[in-house]
Amino acid sequence: MEHHLYVCNKDSKELARHLLFRNYLRNNPEAVTEYEQLKNELAKTAKDRATYTEGKTKFIAMILEKAMK
């Protein structure tokens, strides 16, 4: 797959979560490094896009929990 497009309504809770995650990463370079390492490992080992996405879920949930505090 060359492209993956994800669209959210501007007032959606999902967009708010994406922005919260993005903003946390912008302010925490160590989290960016961790996320980069995780994504690189998943790119090598995941069987498909669904497995790749599932592999990021725990990390993303952890970051969102930190960002909401």
PDB file of N, CA, C and O in Angstrom:
ATOM      1  N   MET A   1       0.850  -1.176   0.000  1.00  0.00           N
ATOM      2  CA  MET A   1       0.000   0.000   0.000  1.00  0.00           C
ATOM      3  C   MET A   1       0.894   1.238   0.000  1.00  0.00           C
ATOM      4  O   MET A   1       1.787   1.366   0.837  1.00  0.00           O
ATOM      5  N   GLU A   2       0.655   2.126  -0.920  1.00  0.00           N
ATOM      6  CA  GLU A   2       1.456   3.343  -1.007  1.00  0.00           C
ATOM      7  C   GLU A   2       0.930   4.463  -0.110  1.00  0.00           C
ATOM      8  O   GLU A   2       1.705   5.256   0.423  1.00  0.00           O
ATOM      9  N   HIS A   3      -0.393   4.521   0.051  1.00  0.00           N
ATOM     10  CA  HIS A   3      -0.981   5.629   0.795  1.00  0.00           C
ATOM     11  C   HIS A   3      -2.039   5.122   1.764  1.00  0.00           C
ATOM     12  O   HIS A   3      -2.698   4.108   1.532  1.00  0.00           O
ATOM     13  N   HIS A   4      -2.176   5.854   2.841  1.00  0.00           N
ATOM     14  CA  HIS A   4      -3.236   5.574   3.806  1.00  0.00           C
ATOM     15  C   HIS A   4      -3.816   6.931   4.200  1.00  0.00           C
ATOM     16  O   HIS A   4      -3.113   7.769   4.763  1.00  0.00           O
ATOM     17  N   LEU A   5      -5.066   7.142   3.911  1.00  0.00           N
ATOM     18  CA  LEU A   5      -5.723   8.410   4.207  1.00  0.00           C
ATOM     19  C   LEU A   5      -6.729   8.193   5.324  1.00  0.00           C
ATOM     20  O   LEU A   5      -7.553   7.281   5.262  1.00  0.00           O
ATOM     21  N   TYR A   6      -6.656   9.025   6.330  1.00  0.00           N
ATOM     22  CA  TYR A   6      -7.557   8.931   7.474  1.00  0.00           C
ATOM     23  C   TYR A   6      -8.193  10.310   7.647  1.00  0.00           C
ATOM     24  O   TYR A   6      -7.484  11.306   7.792  1.00  0.00           O
ATOM     25  N   VAL A   7      -9.498  10.371   7.632  1.00  0.00           N
ATOM     26  CA  VAL A   7     -10.206  11.648   7.676  1.00  0.00           C
ATOM     27  C   VAL A   7     -11.112  11.679   8.896  1.00  0.00           C
ATOM     28  O   VAL A   7     -11.789  10.697   9.201  1.00  0.00           O
ATOM     29  N   CYS A   8     -11.122  12.817   9.596  1.00  0.00           N
ATOM     30  CA  CYS A   8     -11.982  13.004  10.762  1.00  0.00           C
ATOM     31  C   CYS A   8     -12.778  14.293  10.597  1.00  0.00           C
ATOM     32  O   CYS A   8     -12.310  15.258   9.994  1.00  0.00           O
ATOM     33  N   ASN A   9     -13.965  14.288  11.133  1.00  0.00           N
ATOM     34  CA  ASN A   9     -14.759  15.503  11.209  1.00  0.00           C
ATOM     35  C   ASN A   9     -14.048  16.464  12.160  1.00  0.00           C
ATOM     36  O   ASN A   9     -13.482  16.032  13.164  1.00  0.00           O
ATOM     37  N   LYS A  10     -14.071  17.744  11.857  1.00  0.00           N
ATOM     38  CA  LYS A  10     -13.312  18.722  12.661  1.00  0.00           C
ATOM     39  C   LYS A  10     -13.762  18.799  14.113  1.00  0.00           C
ATOM     40  O   LYS A  10     -13.011  19.289  14.957  1.00  0.00           O
ATOM     41  N   ASP A  11     -14.953  18.334  14.426  1.00  0.00           N
ATOM     42  CA  ASP A  11     -15.447  18.368  15.801  1.00  0.00           C
ATOM     43  C   ASP A  11     -15.450  16.991  16.463  1.00  0.00           C
ATOM     44  O   ASP A  11     -16.034  16.821  17.534  1.00  0.00           O
ATOM     45  N   SER A  12     -14.811  16.022  15.845  1.00  0.00           N
ATOM     46  CA  SER A  12     -14.870  14.653  16.360  1.00  0.00           C
ATOM     47  C   SER A  12     -13.919  14.429  17.534  1.00  0.00           C
ATOM     48  O   SER A  12     -12.883  15.083  17.655  1.00  0.00           O
ATOM     49  N   LYS A  13     -14.298  13.496  18.384  1.00  0.00           N
ATOM     50  CA  LYS A  13     -13.442  13.104  19.508  1.00  0.00           C
ATOM     51  C   LYS A  13     -12.157  12.466  18.988  1.00  0.00           C
ATOM     52  O   LYS A  13     -11.091  12.625  19.583  1.00  0.00           O
ATOM     53  N   GLU A  14     -12.265  11.749  17.883  1.00  0.00           N
ATOM     54  CA  GLU A  14     -11.093  11.087  17.319  1.00  0.00           C
ATOM     55  C   GLU A  14     -10.050  12.110  16.863  1.00  0.00           C
ATOM     56  O   GLU A  14      -8.856  11.910  17.086  1.00  0.00           O
ATOM     57  N   LEU A  15     -10.478  13.189  16.237  1.00  0.00           N
ATOM     58  CA  LEU A  15      -9.536  14.239  15.850  1.00  0.00           C
ATOM     59  C   LEU A  15      -8.899  14.852  17.092  1.00  0.00           C
ATOM     60  O   LEU A  15      -7.697  15.121  17.101  1.00  0.00           O
ATOM     61  N   ALA A  16      -9.675  15.073  18.124  1.00  0.00           N
ATOM     62  CA  ALA A  16      -9.131  15.628  19.377  1.00  0.00           C
ATOM     63  C   ALA A  16      -8.044  14.704  19.931  1.00  0.00           C
ATOM     64  O   ALA A  16      -7.019  15.179  20.421  1.00  0.00           O
ATOM     65  N   ARG A  17      -8.263  13.383  19.857  1.00  0.00           N
ATOM     66  CA  ARG A  17      -7.260  12.417  20.326  1.00  0.00           C
ATOM     67  C   ARG A  17      -5.987  12.497  19.470  1.00  0.00           C
ATOM     68  O   ARG A  17      -4.876  12.474  19.999  1.00  0.00           O
ATOM     69  N   HIS A  18      -6.156  12.590  18.168  1.00  0.00           N
ATOM     70  CA  HIS A  18      -4.998  12.697  17.271  1.00  0.00           C
ATOM     71  C   HIS A  18      -4.176  13.939  17.596  1.00  0.00           C
ATOM     72  O   HIS A  18      -2.948  13.883  17.647  1.00  0.00           O
ATOM     73  N   LEU A  19      -4.849  15.041  17.812  1.00  0.00           N
ATOM     74  CA  LEU A  19      -4.148  16.286  18.109  1.00  0.00           C
ATOM     75  C   LEU A  19      -3.474  16.238  19.475  1.00  0.00           C
ATOM     76  O   LEU A  19      -2.378  16.774  19.640  1.00  0.00           O
ATOM     77  N   LEU A  20      -4.105  15.612  20.445  1.00  0.00           N
ATOM     78  CA  LEU A  20      -3.518  15.448  21.766  1.00  0.00           C
ATOM     79  C   LEU A  20      -2.226  14.623  21.663  1.00  0.00           C
ATOM     80  O   LEU A  20      -1.205  14.965  22.260  1.00  0.00           O
ATOM     81  N   PHE A  21      -2.295  13.541  20.897  1.00  0.00           N
ATOM     82  CA  PHE A  21      -1.123  12.693  20.687  1.00  0.00           C
ATOM     83  C   PHE A  21      -0.017  13.473  19.974  1.00  0.00           C
ATOM     84  O   PHE A  21       1.138  13.448  20.399  1.00  0.00           O
ATOM     85  N   ARG A  22      -0.368  14.153  18.907  1.00  0.00           N
ATOM     86  CA  ARG A  22       0.610  14.946  18.160  1.00  0.00           C
ATOM     87  C   ARG A  22       1.274  15.989  19.049  1.00  0.00           C
ATOM     88  O   ARG A  22       2.496  16.140  19.033  1.00  0.00           O
ATOM     89  N   ASN A  23       0.479  16.697  19.811  1.00  0.00           N
ATOM     90  CA  ASN A  23       1.019  17.764  20.655  1.00  0.00           C
ATOM     91  C   ASN A  23       1.932  17.210  21.743  1.00  0.00           C
ATOM     92  O   ASN A  23       2.939  17.827  22.089  1.00  0.00           O
ATOM     93  N   TYR A  24       1.579  16.047  22.280  1.00  0.00           N
ATOM     94  CA  TYR A  24       2.449  15.426  23.284  1.00  0.00           C
ATOM     95  C   TYR A  24       3.804  15.104  22.654  1.00  0.00           C
ATOM     96  O   TYR A  24       4.849  15.390  23.238  1.00  0.00           O
ATOM     97  N   LEU A  25       3.779  14.513  21.470  1.00  0.00           N
ATOM     98  CA  LEU A  25       5.039  14.175  20.809  1.00  0.00           C
ATOM     99  C   LEU A  25       5.858  15.427  20.499  1.00  0.00           C
ATOM    100  O   LEU A  25       7.083  15.415  20.626  1.00  0.00           O
ATOM    101  N   ARG A  26       5.205  16.477  20.104  1.00  0.00           N
ATOM    102  CA  ARG A  26       5.923  17.727  19.808  1.00  0.00           C
ATOM    103  C   ARG A  26       6.674  18.257  21.030  1.00  0.00           C
ATOM    104  O   ARG A  26       7.713  18.903  20.894  1.00  0.00           O
ATOM    105  N   ASN A  27       6.151  17.984  22.203  1.00  0.00           N
ATOM    106  CA  ASN A  27       6.742  18.512  23.438  1.00  0.00           C
ATOM    107  C   ASN A  27       7.592  17.497  24.188  1.00  0.00           C
ATOM    108  O   ASN A  27       8.138  17.818  25.244  1.00  0.00           O
ATOM    109  N   ASN A  28       7.716  16.282  23.670  1.00  0.00           N
ATOM    110  CA  ASN A  28       8.449  15.222  24.366  1.00  0.00           C
ATOM    111  C   ASN A  28       9.303  14.427  23.380  1.00  0.00           C
ATOM    112  O   ASN A  28       8.884  13.376  22.896  1.00  0.00           O
ATOM    113  N   PRO A  29      10.493  14.931  23.086  1.00  0.00           N
ATOM    114  CA  PRO A  29      11.344  14.277  22.091  1.00  0.00           C
ATOM    115  C   PRO A  29      11.695  12.829  22.438  1.00  0.00           C
ATOM    116  O   PRO A  29      11.906  12.015  21.539  1.00  0.00           O
ATOM    117  N   GLU A  30      11.760  12.499  23.733  1.00  0.00           N
ATOM    118  CA  GLU A  30      12.070  11.117  24.106  1.00  0.00           C
ATOM    119  C   GLU A  30      10.941  10.170  23.687  1.00  0.00           C
ATOM    120  O   GLU A  30      11.195   9.018  23.333  1.00  0.00           O
ATOM    121  N   ALA A  31       9.706  10.650  23.727  1.00  0.00           N
ATOM    122  CA  ALA A  31       8.567   9.844  23.276  1.00  0.00           C
ATOM    123  C   ALA A  31       8.616   9.663  21.758  1.00  0.00           C
ATOM    124  O   ALA A  31       8.227   8.616  21.241  1.00  0.00           O
ATOM    125  N   VAL A  32       9.088  10.672  21.058  1.00  0.00           N
ATOM    126  CA  VAL A  32       9.230  10.573  19.599  1.00  0.00           C
ATOM    127  C   VAL A  32      10.226   9.465  19.257  1.00  0.00           C
ATOM    128  O   VAL A  32       9.983   8.663  18.355  1.00  0.00           O
ATOM    129  N   THR A  33      11.329   9.424  19.968  1.00  0.00           N
ATOM    130  CA  THR A  33      12.346   8.400  19.732  1.00  0.00           C
ATOM    131  C   THR A  33      11.784   7.007  19.999  1.00  0.00           C
ATOM    132  O   THR A  33      12.000   6.086  19.212  1.00  0.00           O
ATOM    133  N   GLU A  34      11.063   6.855  21.107  1.00  0.00           N
ATOM    134  CA  GLU A  34      10.434   5.567  21.424  1.00  0.00           C
ATOM    135  C   GLU A  34       9.448   5.148  20.348  1.00  0.00           C
ATOM    136  O   GLU A  34       9.431   3.992  19.924  1.00  0.00           O
ATOM    137  N   TYR A  35       8.630   6.089  19.910  1.00  0.00           N
ATOM    138  CA  TYR A  35       7.617   5.799  18.897  1.00  0.00           C
ATOM    139  C   TYR A  35       8.280   5.428  17.569  1.00  0.00           C
ATOM    140  O   TYR A  35       7.835   4.513  16.877  1.00  0.00           O
ATOM    141  N   GLU A  36       9.333   6.139  17.230  1.00  0.00           N
ATOM    142  CA  GLU A  36      10.065   5.846  16.006  1.00  0.00           C
ATOM    143  C   GLU A  36      10.644   4.428  16.036  1.00  0.00           C
ATOM    144  O   GLU A  36      10.545   3.691  15.055  1.00  0.00           O
ATOM    145  N   GLN A  37      11.242   4.056  17.159  1.00  0.00           N
ATOM    146  CA  GLN A  37      11.813   2.716  17.297  1.00  0.00           C
ATOM    147  C   GLN A  37      10.732   1.649  17.190  1.00  0.00           C
ATOM    148  O   GLN A  37      10.922   0.631  16.524  1.00  0.00           O
ATOM    149  N   LEU A  38       9.601   1.879  17.844  1.00  0.00           N
ATOM    150  CA  LEU A  38       8.490   0.934  17.783  1.00  0.00           C
ATOM    151  C   LEU A  38       7.997   0.777  16.346  1.00  0.00           C
ATOM    152  O   LEU A  38       7.804  -0.343  15.873  1.00  0.00           O
ATOM    153  N   LYS A  39       7.796   1.887  15.660  1.00  0.00           N
ATOM    154  CA  LYS A  39       7.291   1.828  14.286  1.00  0.00           C
ATOM    155  C   LYS A  39       8.287   1.138  13.347  1.00  0.00           C
ATOM    156  O   LYS A  39       7.880   0.386  12.461  1.00  0.00           O
ATOM    157  N   ASN A  40       9.572   1.387  13.531  1.00  0.00           N
ATOM    158  CA  ASN A  40      10.578   0.724  12.702  1.00  0.00           C
ATOM    159  C   ASN A  40      10.571  -0.783  12.940  1.00  0.00           C
ATOM    160  O   ASN A  40      10.668  -1.565  11.994  1.00  0.00           O
ATOM    161  N   GLU A  41      10.458  -1.186  14.194  1.00  0.00           N
ATOM    162  CA  GLU A  41      10.410  -2.618  14.508  1.00  0.00           C
ATOM    163  C   GLU A  41       9.155  -3.256  13.917  1.00  0.00           C
ATOM    164  O   GLU A  41       9.221  -4.343  13.343  1.00  0.00           O
ATOM    165  N   LEU A  42       8.021  -2.588  14.057  1.00  0.00           N
ATOM    166  CA  LEU A  42       6.779  -3.116  13.504  1.00  0.00           C
ATOM    167  C   LEU A  42       6.825  -3.183  11.978  1.00  0.00           C
ATOM    168  O   LEU A  42       6.262  -4.100  11.379  1.00  0.00           O
ATOM    169  N   ALA A  43       7.486  -2.227  11.356  1.00  0.00           N
ATOM    170  CA  ALA A  43       7.609  -2.243   9.891  1.00  0.00           C
ATOM    171  C   ALA A  43       8.369  -3.481   9.422  1.00  0.00           C
ATOM    172  O   ALA A  43       8.125  -3.994   8.329  1.00  0.00           O
ATOM    173  N   LYS A  44       9.286  -3.951  10.255  1.00  0.00           N
ATOM    174  CA  LYS A  44      10.067  -5.139   9.909  1.00  0.00           C
ATOM    175  C   LYS A  44       9.320  -6.435  10.221  1.00  0.00           C
ATOM    176  O   LYS A  44       9.499  -7.437   9.529  1.00  0.00           O
ATOM    177  N   THR A  45       8.483  -6.417  11.264  1.00  0.00           N
ATOM    178  CA  THR A  45       7.927  -7.673  11.765  1.00  0.00           C
ATOM    179  C   THR A  45       6.425  -7.871  11.535  1.00  0.00           C
ATOM    180  O   THR A  45       5.950  -9.007  11.528  1.00  0.00           O
ATOM    181  N   ALA A  46       5.684  -6.800  11.350  1.00  0.00           N
ATOM    182  CA  ALA A  46       4.227  -6.926  11.212  1.00  0.00           C
ATOM    183  C   ALA A  46       3.876  -7.631   9.903  1.00  0.00           C
ATOM    184  O   ALA A  46       4.490  -7.387   8.864  1.00  0.00           O
ATOM    185  N   LYS A  47       2.886  -8.500   9.975  1.00  0.00           N
ATOM    186  CA  LYS A  47       2.455  -9.265   8.805  1.00  0.00           C
ATOM    187  C   LYS A  47       1.690  -8.413   7.805  1.00  0.00           C
ATOM    188  O   LYS A  47       1.772  -8.630   6.596  1.00  0.00           O
ATOM    189  N   ASP A  48       0.939  -7.433   8.326  1.00  0.00           N
ATOM    190  CA  ASP A  48       0.094  -6.601   7.468  1.00  0.00           C
ATOM    191  C   ASP A  48      -0.200  -5.282   8.187  1.00  0.00           C
ATOM    192  O   ASP A  48       0.252  -5.057   9.309  1.00  0.00           O
ATOM    193  N   ARG A  49      -0.958  -4.423   7.522  1.00  0.00           N
ATOM    194  CA  ARG A  49      -1.261  -3.104   8.090  1.00  0.00           C
ATOM    195  C   ARG A  49      -2.013  -3.219   9.411  1.00  0.00           C
ATOM    196  O   ARG A  49      -1.755  -2.451  10.338  1.00  0.00           O
ATOM    197  N   ALA A  50      -2.934  -4.164   9.505  1.00  0.00           N
ATOM    198  CA  ALA A  50      -3.717  -4.326  10.738  1.00  0.00           C
ATOM    199  C   ALA A  50      -2.814  -4.713  11.915  1.00  0.00           C
ATOM    200  O   ALA A  50      -2.982  -4.203  13.023  1.00  0.00           O
ATOM    201  N   THR A  51      -1.873  -5.600  11.675  1.00  0.00           N
ATOM    202  CA  THR A  51      -0.934  -6.011  12.725  1.00  0.00           C
ATOM    203  C   THR A  51      -0.030  -4.851  13.128  1.00  0.00           C
ATOM    204  O   THR A  51       0.274  -4.661  14.306  1.00  0.00           O
ATOM    205  N   TYR A  52       0.390  -4.088  12.139  1.00  0.00           N
ATOM    206  CA  TYR A  52       1.224  -2.907  12.394  1.00  0.00           C
ATOM    207  C   TYR A  52       0.470  -1.920  13.289  1.00  0.00           C
ATOM    208  O   TYR A  52       1.012  -1.427  14.277  1.00  0.00           O
ATOM    209  N   THR A  53      -0.768  -1.644  12.934  1.00  0.00           N
ATOM    210  CA  THR A  53      -1.585  -0.706  13.702  1.00  0.00           C
ATOM    211  C   THR A  53      -1.829  -1.235  15.111  1.00  0.00           C
ATOM    212  O   THR A  53      -1.717  -0.489  16.084  1.00  0.00           O
ATOM    213  N   GLU A  54      -2.158  -2.499  15.221  1.00  0.00           N
ATOM    214  CA  GLU A  54      -2.399  -3.105  16.525  1.00  0.00           C
ATOM    215  C   GLU A  54      -1.157  -3.019  17.411  1.00  0.00           C
ATOM    216  O   GLU A  54      -1.265  -2.839  18.624  1.00  0.00           O
ATOM    217  N   GLY A  55       0.003  -3.147  16.808  1.00  0.00           N
ATOM    218  CA  GLY A  55       1.251  -3.082  17.549  1.00  0.00           C
ATOM    219  C   GLY A  55       1.535  -1.713  18.154  1.00  0.00           C
ATOM    220  O   GLY A  55       2.309  -1.604  19.106  1.00  0.00           O
ATOM    221  N   LYS A  56       0.928  -0.690  17.622  1.00  0.00           N
ATOM    222  CA  LYS A  56       1.126   0.678  18.139  1.00  0.00           C
ATOM    223  C   LYS A  56       0.107   1.051  19.216  1.00  0.00           C
ATOM    224  O   LYS A  56       0.289   2.046  19.918  1.00  0.00           O
ATOM    225  N   THR A  57      -0.950   0.272  19.354  1.00  0.00           N
ATOM    226  CA  THR A  57      -2.086   0.640  20.199  1.00  0.00           C
ATOM    227  C   THR A  57      -1.704   0.896  21.652  1.00  0.00           C
ATOM    228  O   THR A  57      -2.101   1.910  22.228  1.00  0.00           O
ATOM    229  N   LYS A  58      -0.941  -0.009  22.247  1.00  0.00           N
ATOM    230  CA  LYS A  58      -0.574   0.133  23.664  1.00  0.00           C
ATOM    231  C   LYS A  58       0.252   1.408  23.899  1.00  0.00           C
ATOM    232  O   LYS A  58       0.028   2.133  24.869  1.00  0.00           O
ATOM    233  N   PHE A  59       1.195   1.666  23.010  1.00  0.00           N
ATOM    234  CA  PHE A  59       2.033   2.856  23.137  1.00  0.00           C
ATOM    235  C   PHE A  59       1.183   4.119  23.020  1.00  0.00           C
ATOM    236  O   PHE A  59       1.327   5.042  23.822  1.00  0.00           O
ATOM    237  N   ILE A  60       0.313   4.161  22.041  1.00  0.00           N
ATOM    238  CA  ILE A  60      -0.533   5.337  21.830  1.00  0.00           C
ATOM    239  C   ILE A  60      -1.437   5.569  23.035  1.00  0.00           C
ATOM    240  O   ILE A  60      -1.607   6.709  23.468  1.00  0.00           O
ATOM    241  N   ALA A  61      -2.015   4.509  23.578  1.00  0.00           N
ATOM    242  CA  ALA A  61      -2.873   4.633  24.761  1.00  0.00           C
ATOM    243  C   ALA A  61      -2.089   5.193  25.944  1.00  0.00           C
ATOM    244  O   ALA A  61      -2.603   6.024  26.692  1.00  0.00           O
ATOM    245  N   MET A  62      -0.843   4.741  26.116  1.00  0.00           N
ATOM    246  CA  MET A  62       0.007   5.227  27.195  1.00  0.00           C
ATOM    247  C   MET A  62       0.277   6.728  27.037  1.00  0.00           C
ATOM    248  O   MET A  62       0.208   7.485  28.005  1.00  0.00           O
ATOM    249  N   ILE A  63       0.584   7.144  25.811  1.00  0.00           N
ATOM    250  CA  ILE A  63       0.861   8.555  25.557  1.00  0.00           C
ATOM    251  C   ILE A  63      -0.399   9.402  25.793  1.00  0.00           C
ATOM    252  O   ILE A  63      -0.320  10.473  26.395  1.00  0.00           O
ATOM    253  N   LEU A  64      -1.533   8.936  25.332  1.00  0.00           N
ATOM    254  CA  LEU A  64      -2.777   9.693  25.534  1.00  0.00           C
ATOM    255  C   LEU A  64      -3.097   9.829  27.016  1.00  0.00           C
ATOM    256  O   LEU A  64      -3.572  10.875  27.460  1.00  0.00           O
ATOM    257  N   GLU A  65      -2.839   8.779  27.775  1.00  0.00           N
ATOM    258  CA  GLU A  65      -3.071   8.854  29.222  1.00  0.00           C
ATOM    259  C   GLU A  65      -2.166   9.912  29.861  1.00  0.00           C
ATOM    260  O   GLU A  65      -2.621  10.702  30.688  1.00  0.00           O
ATOM    261  N   LYS A  66      -0.908   9.925  29.483  1.00  0.00           N
ATOM    262  CA  LYS A  66       0.028  10.941  29.992  1.00  0.00           C
ATOM    263  C   LYS A  66      -0.409  12.339  29.557  1.00  0.00           C
ATOM    264  O   LYS A  66      -0.355  13.280  30.348  1.00  0.00           O
ATOM    265  N   ALA A  67      -0.836  12.475  28.322  1.00  0.00           N
ATOM    266  CA  ALA A  67      -1.205  13.791  27.780  1.00  0.00           C
ATOM    267  C   ALA A  67      -2.443  14.360  28.453  1.00  0.00           C
ATOM    268  O   ALA A  67      -2.609  15.578  28.514  1.00  0.00           O
ATOM    269  N   MET A  68      -3.305  13.501  28.953  1.00  0.00           N
ATOM    270  CA  MET A  68      -4.556  13.979  29.572  1.00  0.00           C
ATOM    271  C   MET A  68      -4.344  14.423  31.017  1.00  0.00           C
ATOM    272  O   MET A  68      -5.250  14.994  31.625  1.00  0.00           O
ATOM    273  N   LYS A  69      -3.166  14.171  31.573  1.00  0.00           N
ATOM    274  CA  LYS A  69      -2.896  14.564  32.967  1.00  0.00           C
ATOM    275  C   LYS A  69      -2.453  15.990  33.058  1.00  0.00           C
ATOM    276  O   LYS A  69      -2.184  16.484  34.153  1.00  0.00           O
TER     277      LYS A  69
END
